[in-house]
Amino acid sequence: MAETTRADRRGAVVEAKRAIILEAALRVFTTAGLRGASMRAIAKEAGYVPGAIYAYFPSKEHIYAAALGESLTRLRAATEAAAASAHDARGRFAAAGLAFFDFYDAHPRDLDLGFYLLGGGIAPRGLSDDLNRGLNAALLATLDPVRQAAGELSADTDRATAATADVFAHASGLLLLAHTRRLDLFRLDARELMRRHLVQLAGSLTS
């Protein structure tokens, strides 16, 4: 029992330090971007000597991947919970798609993190091939409830895949317009536009 308690305490300390490093890294990434950030700057922001954070992460890319991975885990939980609350395939499709939009709308830093916008603006970016593969798989998993519902609505796998990509693209575009306030030009609500699009798209899958 004593050994278990000590191990639990050590585990809690490790997780707490890891969380401090990740939060500090996000502040550095926000101002400097991934390219401009350094392990030294992250360590300083976290209140550690540079060598200390290497015990938790081998590189700044791994820190970024860990932060993004945790964000995608929360996003997946949101889309899965939304789909589970609906009663039919159309409802699941719309609920999961709207949950995807709502998550990023409520957490703009996660949006910036997911699209590599922190401190760098819009451009094709990523990490190493190995890290990218895992993160891309995690991103696709957040859309699984949308894809599964689309598959129930249409027996055509290609149509279901295209509809899932449509949801991702439409949400991304509306989020960009909403968070840059360009949508204000039209005096329209981004969430309502997303909801309407999901309803229309779900209907098209059954036609």
RAWOZI-V825184 format. One record per pair of residues at least 24 apart in sequence whose C-alpha atoms are under 6 Angstrom apart, sorted by sequence separation. I is the first residue (numbers start at 1). GAP is how many residues later the second one is. D is the distance in whole Angstrom. If there is no record, write none. Layout:
# RAWOZI-V825184
i | gap | d
I | GAP | D
I | GAP | D
This chain:
# RAWOZI-V825184
i | gap | d
21 | 25 | 6
96 | 50 | 6
154 | 51 | 5
153 | 52 | 6
154 | 52 | 6
93 | 53 | 5
153 | 53 | 6
93 | 56 | 5
92 | 57 | 6
89 | 60 | 5
76 | 66 | 4
101 | 70 | 6
33 | 85 | 5
33 | 86 | 4
32 | 87 | 5
33 | 87 | 5
30 | 88 | 5
31 | 88 | 5
29 | 89 | 6
30 | 89 | 5
94 | 104 | 5
90 | 112 | 6
